[in-house]
Every structure is written in C-alpha cells, then in structure tokens.
C-alpha cells in the first residue's frame, strides 16, 4: 500500500524499498 504512495514521490532513493514492497 505504501509502495503506491511512494510511486508518486521521487522514488530515486526509495527504489529498493518499493522493490521490496512489491515482492511481498
């Protein structure tokens, strides 16, 4: 759920976090 919110924001530094969220 947070991954979607982060997608709108600059995910340049949160790229690894989004990837981990998508894996789960």
Phi and psi in degrees as GROMACS dihedral restraints (atoms count N, CA, C in turn):
[ dihedral_restraints ]
;  ai    aj    ak    al  type     phi  dphi    fc
    3     4     5     6     1   -69.5    20    10
    4     5     6     7     1   -28.9    20    10
    6     7     8     9     1   -59.1    20    10
    7     8     9    10     1   -40.5    20    10
    9    10    11    12     1   -64.3    20    10
   10    11    12    13     1   -40.4    20    10
   12    13    14    15     1   -65.9    20    10
   13    14    15    16     1   -35.0    20    10
   15    16    17    18     1   -75.6    20    10
   16    17    18    19     1   -24.6    20    10
   18    19    20    21     1   -61.4    20    10
   19    20    21    22     1   -35.8    20    10
   21    22    23    24     1   -72.0    20    10
   22    23    24    25     1   -30.0    20    10
   24    25    26    27     1   -88.4    20    10
   25    26    27    28     1   162.8    20    10
   27    28    29    30     1   -57.6    20    10
   28    29    30    31     1    98.7    20    10
   30    31    32    33     1   -87.6    20    10
   31    32    33    34     1    28.7    20    10
   33    34    35    36     1   -69.2    20    10
   34    35    36    37     1   -38.8    20    10
   36    37    38    39     1   -95.5    20    10
   37    38    39    40     1   -20.8    20    10
   39    40    41    42     1   -99.5    20    10
   40    41    42    43     1    15.1    20    10
   42    43    44    45     1   -56.0    20    10
   43    44    45    46     1   -50.8    20    10
   45    46    47    48     1   -60.3    20    10
   46    47    48    49     1   -33.8    20    10
   48    49    50    51     1   -69.4    20    10
   49    50    51    52     1   -43.0    20    10
   51    52    53    54     1   -63.3    20    10
   52    53    54    55     1   -41.0    20    10
   54    55    56    57     1   -62.5    20    10
   55    56    57    58     1   -41.6    20    10
   57    58    59    60     1   -66.9    20    10
   58    59    60    61     1   -38.6    20    10
   60    61    62    63     1   -66.2    20    10
   61    62    63    64     1   -36.9    20    10
   63    64    65    66     1   -70.4    20    10
   64    65    66    67     1   -30.2    20    10
   66    67    68    69     1   -69.8    20    10
   67    68    69    70     1   -35.2    20    10
